[in-house]
Amino acid sequence: MTAQEILSKLVSFPVLGGQSNLSIMNWIKEYIESFGIQTHLVPNEEGTKASLHCRIGPAIDGGVILSGHMDVVPVEGQDWQTDPFVLTDKGDGKLYARGSCDMKGFLACCLTVLPEMVKANLNTPIYFAFSYDEEIGCLSAPDLIVHINNTYSEKIKYAIIGEPSMMQPIVGQKGICVIETIVNGSAGHSSRIRQEVSALHESARLILWLESKMNALVEAGRIDERFIPPHTSLHVGQINAGIAPNVIADKALFKWDVRVIPQDDTLIIIEEFESYCRERESILRKTFPSFEIKNEQHHPPVPPLDTAETDSVVEFIKSITPIQEIGTVAYAAEAGQFANGGFQSVICGPGSIAQAHRANEFIEINQLEMGVTMIQKLVTKLA
């Protein structure tokens, strides 16, 4: 099968982050096993989802993981001009579908070259590591990585995470954590603003603390010019509070994220915010004893990636991809998790992140071809 044929099949599975991925996972599993390759599954507790990994080649140290995720983001509310789950070629050199770029294009490249891997008599192994629920917090990668390390006795050296980078080697990514803050105040007539505690007013104060923290990090010189913006960002994207202008809001909820550069620590920032929340509780409970602020993480913090330019994986990836200039990205990915798992890691894959998560997502056909060529060069290098 060609890369376009495989991609057409992969995008036909409308598996969103958080949903069961067994349909697409089983298709990939059967395809891989049709070439005589043993696969290993890492299911969730309910058995409704599973990551997959396998080894092609001998059980020898120094192998390379090719990593990608099987889930995609929703299409509801977006102005799609084609069926988002049918790969569409309009004749303009682009292939349209949800996930075509992020990141089933890379999965298609891996699976397209699999027959060549099997025939190549590899001296060093290649591994596939395909995860679920990446789009809602990189949730399954930690268990997948642990399972990989426990399954194979040999030591794997490199991991290439195929997120869309226009085939540029990426050595740094920001980490991320998404948090929901819930404020419980006291309801009342707005004329009693001094006798009650407004959850909405307190939310505003907490949001300003987050903005001030971001500015303080910049003022303290916590800068990494490789990123845009070149510092850790704290951003509030949603808020819900109040029922009327003349009613003091007793409930408020806002959601925010923190995206850290490698030199900053997500947990320290969260701990400082928690400390400020406890200070506000101590003050306002004198007015309303039941005043409370709760912070709930939507997922564990995703670590940043900070691969050194001197790490051997950098020269390795440059030897198989046409782009020699390395870069960084502000989006989060599983690369930091693979690095923490003991593998020298880089991001490099076909397509542009500018096309991800939007209506009429596409991957350029020449990018898909470049992805296939990169993996073919990997096979030649390891054969």
Long-range contacts (C-beta under 8 A, 24 or more apart in sequence): 1-111, 1-112, 2-112, 3-108, 3-109, 3-112, 3-368, 3-369, 3-371, 3-372, 4-87, 4-89, 4-95, 4-108, 4-365, 4-368, 6-31, 6-107, 6-108, 6-111, 6-112, 7-87, 7-95, 7-97, 7-100, 7-104, 7-105, 7-108, 7-363, 7-368, 8-86, 8-87, 10-99, 10-104, 10-107, 10-108, 11-85, 11-86, 11-87, 11-97, 11-98, 11-99, 11-100, 11-104, 12-85, 12-86, 12-87, 13-70, 13-85, 14-72, 14-84, 14-85, 14-98, 15-70, 15-71, 15-72, 15-132, 16-71, 16-72, 16-73, 16-74, 16-135, 17-71, 17-72, 17-73, 17-132, 17-133, 17-134, 17-135, 17-136, 18-71, 18-133, 18-136, 19-71, 20-48, 20-49, 21-49, 21-50, 21-70, 21-71, 21-132, 21-133, 22-48, 22-49, 22-50, 24-70, 25-49, 25-50, 25-51, 25-52, 25-70, 25-130, 25-132, 28-52, 28-70, 28-107, 28-111, 28-130, 31-111, 31-114, 32-111, 32-114, 32-128, 35-114, 35-115, 35-118, 36-118, 37-114, 37-118, 40-147, 40-151, 42-140, 42-143, 42-144, 42-147, 44-132, 44-140, 49-132, 49-133, 49-140, 50-132, 51-129, 51-130, 51-131, 51-132, 51-140, 51-141, 51-143, 51-144, 51-147, 52-128, 52-129, 52-130, 53-127, 53-128, 53-129, 53-130, 53-144, 53-147, 53-148, 53-151, 54-127, 54-128, 55-125, 55-126, 55-127, 55-152, 56-114, 56-117, 56-118, 56-122, 56-125, 56-126, 56-127, 56-128, 57-117, 57-122, 57-123, 57-124, 57-125, 57-126, 57-382, 58-122, 58-123, 58-124, 58-125, 59-125, 59-152, 59-153, 59-154, 60-123, 60-124, 60-125, 60-154, 61-154, 61-155, 61-156, 61-157, 62-124, 62-154, 62-155, 62-156, 62-157, 63-124, 63-125, 63-126, 63-127, 63-154, 63-156, 63-157, 63-158, 63-382, 64-124, 64-125, 64-126, 64-127, 64-156, 64-157, 64-158, 64-159, 64-160, 64-316, 64-378, 64-382, 65-127, 65-128, 65-129, 65-148, 65-156, 65-158, 65-159, 65-160, 65-338, 65-343, 66-106, 66-110, 66-126, 66-127, 66-128, 66-129, 66-160, 66-162, 66-375, 66-378, 67-128, 67-129, 67-130, 67-131, 67-159, 67-160, 67-161, 67-162, 67-334, 67-335, 67-338, 68-103, 68-104, 68-106, 68-107, 68-110, 68-129, 68-130, 68-131, 68-161, 68-162, 68-163, 68-349, 69-103, 69-130, 69-131, 69-132, 69-133, 69-134, 69-135, 69-334, 70-104, 70-107, 70-130, 70-131, 70-132, 71-132, 71-133, 71-134, 71-135, 71-136, 72-98, 72-99, 72-102, 72-104, 72-135, 73-98, 73-102, 73-135, 73-356, 73-357, 75-359, 78-358, 78-359, 79-359, 79-360, 80-359, 80-360, 81-359, 81-360, 82-360, 84-361, 89-365, 93-364, 93-365, 93-366, 94-362, 94-363, 94-364, 94-365, 95-362, 95-363, 95-364, 95-365, 95-368, 96-360, 96-361, 96-362, 97-361, 97-362, 98-361, 99-361, 100-351, 100-361, 100-362, 100-363, 101-164, 101-350, 101-351, 101-352, 101-353, 101-355, 101-356, 101-361, 101-362, 101-363, 102-163, 102-164, 102-351, 102-353, 102-355, 102-356, 102-357, 102-361, 103-162, 103-163, 103-164, 103-349, 103-351, 105-164, 105-349, 105-350, 105-351, 105-363, 105-367, 105-368, 105-371, 106-162, 106-163, 106-164, 106-349, 106-350, 106-351, 106-371, 107-162, 108-368, 108-371, 109-162, 109-349, 109-350, 109-368, 109-371, 109-372, 109-374, 109-375, 110-162, 110-375, 112-372, 112-375, 113-372, 113-375, 113-376, 113-379, 116-376, 116-379, 117-379, 120-379, 120-380, 120-382, 120-383, 121-383, 122-379, 122-382, 122-383, 123-382, 123-383, 124-382, 125-154, 125-156, 125-382, 126-378, 126-379, 126-382, 127-152, 127-156, 129-159, 131-334, 134-333, 134-334, 136-298, 136-299, 137-178, 137-298, 137-299, 137-300, 137-302, 138-299, 138-302, 138-332, 138-333, 138-334, 138-337, 139-299, 141-334, 141-337, 141-338, 142-300, 142-337, 142-341, 145-337, 145-338, 145-340, 145-341, 146-341, 148-341, 149-341, 149-342, 156-342, 156-343, 157-313, 157-343, 157-344, 158-313, 158-316, 158-343, 158-344, 158-345, 158-346, 159-335, 159-338, 159-339, 159-341, 159-343, 159-344, 159-345, 159-346, 160-317, 160-345, 160-346, 160-347, 160-348, 161-333, 161-334, 161-335, 161-338, 161-345, 161-346, 161-347, 161-348, 161-349, 162-347, 162-348, 162-349, 162-350, 162-371, 163-329, 163-331, 163-333, 163-335, 163-347, 163-349, 163-353, 164-349, 164-350, 164-351, 164-352, 164-353, 164-355, 164-356, 164-363, 165-327, 165-329, 165-347, 165-348, 165-349, 165-353, 166-323, 166-350, 166-351, 166-352, 166-367, 167-321, 167-322, 167-323, 167-348, 167-349, 167-350, 167-367, 167-370, 167-371, 167-374, 168-321, 168-323, 168-325, 168-326, 168-327, 168-348, 169-314, 169-317, 169-318, 169-321, 169-323, 169-326, 169-327, 169-346, 169-347, 169-348, 170-305, 170-326, 170-327, 170-328, 170-329, 170-335, 170-346, 170-347, 170-348, 171-305, 171-306, 171-307, 171-308, 171-309, 171-311, 171-314, 171-326, 171-327, 171-328, 171-346, 172-224, 172-226, 172-227, 172-262, 172-304, 172-305, 172-306, 172-307, 172-327, 172-328, 172-329, 173-304, 173-305, 173-328, 173-329, 173-330, 173-331, 173-332, 173-333, 173-335, 173-336, 173-347, 174-227, 174-232, 174-259, 174-260, 174-261, 174-304, 174-329, 174-330, 174-331, 174-332, 175-259, 175-260, 175-262, 175-266, 175-301, 175-302, 175-303, 175-304, 175-332, 175-336, 176-257, 176-258, 176-259, 176-260, 176-266, 176-301, 176-302, 176-332, 177-257, 177-258, 177-266, 177-270, 177-297, 177-298, 177-299, 177-300, 177-301, 177-302, 178-255, 178-256, 178-257, 178-297, 178-298, 178-299, 179-255, 179-256, 179-257, 179-258, 179-270, 179-295, 179-296, 179-297, 179-298, 180-253, 180-254, 180-255, 180-295, 180-296, 180-297, 180-298, 181-206, 181-253, 181-254, 181-255, 181-256, 181-277, 181-293, 181-294, 181-295, 181-296, 182-251, 182-252, 182-253, 182-293, 182-294, 182-295, 182-296, 183-241, 183-251, 183-252, 183-253, 183-292, 183-293, 184-250, 184-251, 184-290, 184-291, 184-292, 184-293, 184-294, 185-248, 185-249, 185-250, 185-251, 185-252, 185-284, 185-288, 185-291, 186-248, 186-250, 186-287, 186-288, 186-290, 186-291, 187-247, 187-248, 187-249, 187-250, 188-247, 188-248, 189-246, 189-247, 189-248, 190-245, 190-246, 190-247, 190-248, 192-248, 193-248, 195-287, 196-248, 196-287, 196-288, 197-248, 197-284, 197-287, 197-288, 197-291, 198-248, 198-249, 199-241, 199-249, 199-250, 199-251, 199-252, 200-241, 200-242, 200-248, 200-249, 200-252, 201-249, 202-252, 202-280, 202-284, 202-291, 202-293, 203-239, 203-241, 203-252, 203-254, 205-280, 206-254, 206-273, 206-276, 206-277, 206-280, 206-293, 207-236, 207-239, 207-254, 207-256, 209-273, 209-276, 210-234, 210-236, 210-256, 210-273, 213-269, 213-272, 213-273, 217-264, 222-261, 222-263, 222-264, 223-261, 224-261, 224-262, 224-263, 226-327, 226-328, 227-261, 227-328, 227-329, 227-330, 228-330, 229-330, 230-261, 231-261, 232-258, 232-259, 232-260, 232-261, 232-264, 232-269, 233-258, 233-259, 234-258, 234-269, 235-259, 255-298, 259-330, 259-332, 260-304, 261-304, 262-304, 262-305, 262-306, 266-301, 267-301, 270-295, 270-297, 270-301, 302-332, 302-333, 302-334, 302-336, 302-337, 303-336, 303-337, 303-339, 303-340, 304-332, 304-336, 305-333, 305-335, 305-336, 305-339, 305-345, 305-347, 306-336, 306-339, 307-339, 307-344, 307-345, 307-346, 311-344, 312-344, 313-344, 313-345, 313-346, 314-346, 317-346, 317-348, 319-377, 319-381, 320-374, 320-375, 320-377, 320-378, 320-381, 321-348, 321-374, 322-370, 322-374, 329-353, 348-374
